[in-house]
Amino acid sequence: MKRLVKTIAMAAIALSVVSACSTSPTGRNQLNLLPASQLDQMGAESWNQIKGQEKILQDAEAQAYVACITNAIAEVVPERYHRDNWEFEIFDSETINAFALPGGYLGVYVGMIRLAENQHQLAAVMGHEIGHVMAEHSNERVSQNLILTGALVGTDLAFSNRSASQRAMIMAAVGVGAQVGYMLPFSRRHESEADEIGMDLMARAGFDPRQAPKLWENMQSLGGGGGPEFLSTHPSPSSRIRDLTNQLPDAMPLYEARSSQGNLPQCRRPAWANERPQQS
């Protein structure tokens, strides 16, 4: 009976994989098992929960600044990924962070506005976060977790004749191996892809892509690298600086073409943002 359950579960997973293959904006093959409508609903639920937990900054100057950058980037999002509007909030916390959620939700923290020295650097951050949504990274991560869960269930069934302690050791080893060997590199790939998409968006919108590596130099100066890159879900700042710098030959012509059209974004940074953030 257990063998039958295992066979049915793995067959269902295989069928889902075959039917859910898609391509990211950079041309990378990916697996998305969930419909976009479900991800949008999950994004809306998460957004409402976050807004209920975080203090929202009430500052018209900052709101205008973030809206200016968001609208400029949204105008150049390819039609395939276009949405009518992005809802955003500025969270009154010195945390150096920003995020975007499926459904068109963008959160920026005061600490990130301070860290980004100008509109171009904040555009790099926001373009990166919108890039995550465009590439459906949330869907891909959820889908990969579903596949991993199915594999772990199958492993548990396969070793069901072992003692409880042996099974626990085997499952722990498989779980750790999958986490370090696949899931974490997978997340780093997402971050690098979002960097690539974000730089393309900011350049097309009229923000100087040369400021993207500079943002990560600022991050590095705060000691934002964290632990070893091998066990991190994010590339190290030095890796991001190198990769973004290598992308400049592709991004600069896009920025120059946009500059030649005139009417570049003029998003005014709030005066209070000149106070540099402190490492938490």
N, C-alpha and C positions, 0 to 999 in steps of 0.2 A: 504494500500500500504506500509506504513512504517513497519507494522508488518511483511509483506512478505519479505521486504528487510532485516529486522533484522533476520528473520528465515534463509534466504539464506546465510547471512554473517556468522552466527554462525554455520550452517551446513558445510560451506566451511572450517571454522577454525577447527571444529571437525575432518573432513576428513584429513586435513593436519597433525594434531596432531597424528592421528593413523598411518599415513604412514611415519612419520619422526622420530620415536623413535629410539634411538641408545644407545650405551654404551661407557662411557668414559674409559680411560686407567686404572682407579682405580676400574672399575666395576659399576660405578654409572649410573643409567638410566638418559638419557637426551633427549632433544628435539632439533633437528636440521632441520629446514625447508629449508634452502638454500643449493644448490649443492656446493661441494667443489670448483669447477671451478669459481663460482661466488664470493666466499669468497677470493680466490686467486687474482682475478681481483681487488676486493675492496682493498685488501692488497697492491697490486702494485700501485694503484692510491694514496692511503694514503702515501705510502713510498715516492713516487716522490714529493708529496706535502710537506711532512716534510723536505725532503732534500733541497727543494727550500726555506724553511723558516728558517732553522737552519744553523749555521756556522759549517762547517765540519773541524775537527782537522786534520791538515796535519803533522803527526808525525809518522815516520816509526817505531820507537821503540814501541809506543803504538799500532799501527796497528798489529805488530807482536805478541804482548802480547794478544790482544783480539782474533786474528786469532788462536793462539795456543790453547786457552781455547775452542773456538767455535768448532774447528775441533775435539778436543778430545771428547767433548760431542756428537757431531754429529755422531761419529763412533759407539756409543752405543745406539743410538735411535733405538727402535724396528723396524723391517722391515716394519710393517704396517704403521708406521709414517715416514719412511725414505724419505729424499729428497736428491738429488745429492749434493747440496751445499746451504749454507746460505750466503746471502749477508748482510754485516754489515757495519755500519759507526759509528765513534766516533764523537759525537757532542761537540763542544768546548764551553761548558757551565758548570758552577759550580752547576747546578741543579743536585740533587741526584736522578737519575732516570735511568731506562732502560726499553725497551719494545721489543716485538716481534710481527710481523704481519703475517697473513696467506699468504702463498706464499713463505715463507722463508726469511724474512727480520728481522734484529736484530739491534736495536739502543742502544748505550751505551753513557752515558754522562760523561764528565770529572769528575764531582762531585762524581759519583758513583765509578769511578776507584780510586779516592782518598779515599773514605770511606772504600772500601774493602781493607783490610790491606795486602792481599796476593792473590795468584792465586786461592786458595780454596774458599775464600769468594766471589770473583767475579764469580767463577764457580757456586756457589749457586744461585747468581742472574740470571745468564744466563740460568742455568738449569731451574729455575723457569719460566722465560719468554718463553723458548722453550716449557715448560710444558703447558702453556696456549694454544699454537698453537696445540700441540698434542691432547689436550682435546677438541679442537674446541670451546673454550669458546666464541670467537667472534660470531660464528654461533648461539650458544645457547642464547646469550644475544640478538642478533638481532631477533631471533625467538620468544623469550619471549616478546620482545617489540611489535612484530607484534600481538601476542595473546592479550596482554594488550590493544593495540590500538583497536582491534576488540571488546573487552569487554567494553571499554569506549564508543565506537560508539553505541553499543547495549544499554548501560545505557542511553545515550543521547536520543535515540529514545524512550525508555520506559518512560522517563519523559518528553516527548515532549509537553504534555498537561499542564505542569506547566508554571508559569510566567518565563520571562527571568532571573530575579534575583534568583528565586528559583533553576532553572536549573543550573545556574552558581555555586551556593553554593553546590549543590549536586555533580556536576562534580569535583569541587575542592576537596571536601571531599573524593570522591572515588579515585581521583588521588593521594592525599597525603597518603591515607590508603594503596594503592597498593605500593607506593614508599617505605614507611617505613616498611610495613608488609611483603613485598615479594621481591621487586627488590633489596633492599640493602642487606638483608641476603643472597640473591642469589649471589650477587657479592662477599661477604665474603667467601661463600662456594667455589667459583672459586679460590680465592686467596689461601685458605687452600689446595685445591686440587693441585694447581700448586706448592706449597711448597713441598708437598709429592712427586710429580713426579720429581721435581727438585733435591731433595735430593737423590732419587734413581739414577737419571742420573749421578750426580756428583760422587757418590760412585763407580758406575760401570766404570766411565771414569778414576778413579784413583785420585780423589780429596777428601780430608779428610772431611767427613760429619760433624765432630765435629765443624768445622768452620762455619757451617750454623747458629747455634744459636748465635755464637759470632758476626756474621755480624749484627744481630738484636739487640744485646747488644750495638754495636757501634751506630746503628740508634737511639736507646733509649737514649743514652748519649747525642745526639744532640737535644733531645726533639722532635723527629720525630713522636711521637704518635698522634699528632693532637687532634681533639675533641673526645667526648665520642664514644666508640666503637659501641654502639648501633645504632648510626646514621652515621656510617662510612662505606664506601665501602670496607675498608681493616681491617683485624684483627689488634688489637693493637700489638705493639712490644712484650709486655709481653706475650700475647697469642701465638704469633708465636714462641717465645723462648721456651715456655712450650711444644707446640706441636712438634716442631722440635727435642727437647731433647727427648721426648717420642718415636720418630721414630728412634732414634739412634740404639737401639738393632736390628732393621731390616736392617739398612743401613750399619752398621759396618762390618758384615760378607761379604757384597758385596765389600766393600773397601779393606778388608784384602785379599780376593780372588784375586782382581785385583793387589794388592801390591805384592802378591806372584809370579806373572808373571813377575815382573820387568818392566823396561822401563816406569816408571811413567811420567806423563807430567811434564816438567820443563819449565814453562812459566815465562819469566823474566819480572817482573813489571818495568815500566819506573821509572827512578830516581825521576822525578818531582812529582810522585804520593805520595811521602812521606809527602808532605805538606797536613795536614789534611783539609778537607772541613769545611766551616763555615755554620752555620745554616742560611738559607735564610729567 
